[in-house]
Amino acid sequence: MRVLAVVTLVSPHGEYGGPVRVALNQLAALRDRGHDVVLAGAARGYDIVPDEVDGIPARLYPARALVPGIGFAGIGSPGLLAALRRHATEFDVVHVHAARDLVTLPAARIAQVRGVATVLQTHGMIDETGNPLAVPLDAALTRPALAAARAVTYLTERERVSLGSVGRGRAHLVDLPNGVPESPEAHPDSRELLYLARLAPRKRPVHFVEASARLAGEFPDVRFTLVGPDEGEGDAVTAAIARSGLAERIRWEGALEPARTGERMRRASGYVLPAVDEPYPMSVLEAMSAGLPVVVTDSCGLAPAVREAGAGHVTDGGVEALVAAMRSLLHDPADARTRGARGRTLTRERFTMPAIAERLESLYSE
């Protein structure tokens, strides 16, 4: 099959995060099974826009801020949509990693109007909302795209219910977990707890800094590091580090290109994501695949799997609980390594890319 995956934004610093990583993982696994794959999306931040990303052929077009001030939702790409109008019918399936934005929803509708089979994967980004801007967008694009898709995938029961509500019962909903390629095992040469994610309010990087400052005195041999692009919390993180007086121990290293995040994770001894309402974070899967014990909140879509496998600690989201979970990892390194090994086993048993690719082939064939 010839498969086109559409994402909102591709950039050298991975600022759009998980959806792009999911798309690339899926395309690589499908390519390994003999399919012809292409990634398409808006792009910014490149000196020269690449024609491949992580070895996957890419058709990337300039991103434009069509509606300033509303973040990713206001991004559009007239060049991408024009190219889709010309070339959509060259593909057997268009797999759209959809959000309420002006890239993926118009792309889905263009493919659907041209009679090309579409699969929509929303990554928890399309849910019930009171935002008045969503009302006309849902009427014009979101609900028609959901209804016309051959399949709309969901990650969690919460997402299934949300999609059913937004689509008013007209979407063909199918469960599809995220997967992660098998990773080399981490072998850290020092003790470090790592936050690797966008510095966005929902991710709560300041909680990580505050918890780290509380623990630094107890564990003088441990470093606490944030890695990721600024998405609104950079100034607050910088200020929190300055207040702690521990700038040599608590550091924000800035953004890192997506191809290097796996290697960076494997230098750490534990992974911490204080985010709330995180549907299915790829960073947590990647950390577990490398054998890192993880700390997540109970509103994370992967919390049940982490808890069931004993692959880390699940907290209630407060700073006190976060401190306790991080302290547990640091106080008992042997237990932390055991939890990391359980996470590595979990990803091998439940979240492998060959199994995801086989599931996608079935969806596409249907």
N, C-alpha and C positions, 0 to 999 in steps of 0.2 A: 504494500500500500504506500501511497504518497501522502504524508501527513504534514500539515502546517500547524504549528503552535503559535498562538498570538498572546503576547504579554503587554502590559501597559508601558513599562519603561525598563530599558537596559542601560546601565552606566558602568564606568570602570570601578566605581566604589560600591557597587551592589546596593544602592540606596533603596531599591524596591524590594529587596529581601527575598523572603521565602518563595513567592510565586514564580520568580524567575528560576530559582534553584530547582524547584519542583519540575518546571517545564524542561529544563536542561537534563535533569536526571531521567525523566521519562523518554525524551528524544534519544538520549544515548542508549538506553536499554532497548528501545524499538529499533534503532539502527543496528545494534548488535544482533537483532533477530532478523535482519535482512530488509528492513523497511527504509524507504527514502524519506528523510526528515528535514524540515527547515524550521527555523525560529524566526518570527517576525515581531516587530514592536517599534515603539518610539525610542529614540536614543538621545542622550545628552551627556556632556562631560568628556567626550573623546576629541582628541586632536584630529585623528583620522578615524572615521566610523568603520569598524571592522566588518568583514564579510563572513566571519565565523566567531563563535563564542564558545570557549571550552571545547573546541574541535567540532562544534555543530554548525553547519552552514546557516548563515543569518542574513536576513533582509531587514535592515534597520533604517529608519527614516527620522528626520529631525523632529524632536519634541517641541511643541508650542504651548505656551500658557494661554489657553483660550479663555479660561475664566480665572483671572489672577486671584490669589488670596485664599484658595481652598485646597491647596496642596495637590496631591496626585489626582484628585477628582477633577481638577480643572485642566489637566494635560490633554492635549489632542495631537494628532499627527495627520494633517491633510495628505502628506505624501504617502503615508502608509495606506490610507483609505483609497486613494486613487490607484495605487498598485493592486490592492485587493480587487477592486472593480475589474481590472484588466486580467488578473491572473487567478482568481479564486477557483475557477473551474478546472485548473490544472491539478488540483488536489482531490483525493478521495475523501479526506476528512479534514475539517478545520477544528482544532481543539483550542478553545478560547479560555484563557485563565482570566476569568471575568471579574470586574469590579464595577461599581457605579462610577464610571468615568467616560471620557469622550474618545477613548481609543478602543477598548475591548468591546463595548456594547455596539457601537456602529460597525465594528469589524464583524461581529457575529451576525448582525442583520444583513450586511452585504453578502456574506456567504450564504445565508439562508434564502435570501431573495433569489440568488442565482442557483438555488437548488442543490447546494453542496451540503452534505451531512455535517452537522456541527455537534460537538460535545462541549458543554460549559462546565468549568470547574471554578468554584467561587471562593475557595479558601476562607470561608467564613466572612467574606467582605460584603455580601449582599444579605442583609437582614432587615427586620422591622426597624423603622427609624421615624423619629418625629421631625427630621430635618425638612423644612418646607421646599428646599431645592430638589429633594428626591421625588416629590409628587409628580411634576411634569416629566422628569426623566424616566420614572418608572412607567408612566402611561405611554410615553413615546417609544422607549427602547427596552427597559428592563423586562417588563412582563412579556412583550412580544418575543424577545430573545429567549426567555426561559421556555415559553410555550412552544416555540418552533424547533428547539434543540432536540436531537434524537435522544440525548441523555443529559441530565444535569446531576453532577456528582456531589456528594456531601461527605464530610469527614466525621461528623459527630451527630448524635440525635438532636442536639440543640440546633445545629445547622439545618438538618432535615426539616424540622418544624418551621424554622424561619423561611426557608425557601418555599415550603408549601404555602405559607401565609403570603409572602410577597408575590408568588406566582399565581395566587388564588386557585390553587389546586390543579393548574393546567400543565405543570412541569412534570416530566418523566424523571423521577428521582431515583438515583442509583448510588449505593455506597461505594466509595473508592478511597482506601487509605493512602497516605503518602508513604513513599519508600525512600531508602537511602542506600547508596552503593556501599559495599563492604570497605571498611577503612583499615589502614594499618593501625596497630595498637599503640596507644600513647605510652611514651617512656619519658616522663618529665625529669629534668635534671635538677629541679628545685621545686619547692612547694608554692603553688600559685592557684588562687581561685579566680576564674575568668568569667566576665560578662562579655559576650560577643553578640551584639545585636544593634539595631538602630537606637540612637539616643532620642527616643520618642516618649511622650508622656505616658502612654499605655504600657510601655516596657519598664518604666520606673527605675531608671538607672541611678537616680539620687538615693533610692532605698539601698541599692547595692553599696554606694559610697558610705552612707550612714552606718550600715551594718559592718562594713569593713573597718571603719574608724573605731567602732566599739570593740572589735576583735584584735586589732593590730597589737595592742599591748600584751594580750594573752599569748599571742603566737608571733614572737619577734622574727622568726625565720620565714614568714609567709608574706608573699606579695599579693596584692589585689589589683586586678587590671581590667579596664574597660577597653573594648575594641569595637568601633562602629562609627558610622557617619552621624553627624548632628542632624536630628529631625525635630529640633525645638527645645531640647533639654541640655544642649552643650554648655550654655552659660551657667545654668543651675548646677551642673556637674562640676564645672571648673570652680565655682564658688564653694561648693560643698567640700571639694578636695582642699582648697585653700583654708577653709575654716578648721579642717581636721588637723592641720599642721603636719601632715604625713605625706607630703608630695613625693617623697622618695619611695614610699611603700604602696601608695594608692595612685595609680596612673591611668590617664586616658590616652591611649596610643593613637587615636584617630581612626579614620576609615581604612579598610583593607580590601583590596580587590578580591572578589569572590573565589577565584582560583586558589588563593593562598589561605583561606580561612581554615581548611582542614588541617594543614600543617601547623597553623597557629594554635588550634585547639589541642593538638597532640603534645604541645609543650606545657600544658597546664595539668594540674592534678585534680581539678574539679570544676564543674560548670554551674553557673548560677543565673537563672532568669526570673527576676521578680515580677514579670509582666502579669497583668490581669486580663482575663477574657481572651487569652491567646488560643486560637482555635486548634492549631496542630503544628507547633513550631519546628521547622526543619532544623534549626540550630540544636534543639534538644535531641532529635534523632541522630544528628551527626556526632554530637558529643557522646551519646551512648554507644554509637557504632565504634568509636575510638576507645571505648572502655573507661570513659570518665563518669564518675558518679555525678548526679545532677540534683539541683534544687529547683523546684517549680512551685507555683501556687496551685491551690485546689480548683481555680477556675480555668486552668490550662487543659486543653483537650487531651493531652497525653498524661495527665495526672493519674487517671485510673491505671494505666499500663505501668507507670513508674511505681506506683504504690503496690500493685499486685506482684510485680517482679522483684520488688525490693531493690530497685536500681538507683535509689537516691532518697531524697526527702521531699515530702509534699507539705507546704505550709499554708496557713490561712491568709497570707498576703500582708500581714502586718510586719512592721520592722522587728518587733520582739521575736516573732516566730521565725523571721528570716535569720536573725542573729543566732537563734538556737539551732537551726538547721545547718548553717555554715559552721558553727562551733562543733557540731557532731562530726562533720567531715574532717575537721582539723584535729579534733581531740583523739580520734581513733583512726589513724591512717590505714591499719589493716582492714577494718570494717569498710572504710571508704573504697579500698581496692576491691574488696568482695562485691560491693554494690556496683562498682564500675564493670566488673566482669559479668554480673547479672544483666546489666544493660546491654553489653555487647552480645550476649546470648539472645536477649530479647529481640534486638534488631535483626539478628540472623534468622530467627524463627518466624517473626511476624512482619517485618518491614523490608523484605528484600526486593531489589529492583526487578529481577527476572519474574517474580510473581506479579508485580504491578504491571509489567509489560504484557504478560499473558492476559491479565484482566483487561487491559486496554485493547488488545487485539480482539477480544470477545466483544467488547462494547462497539468498537469500530465496525466489526463484521455484521453485528445486528443492525 
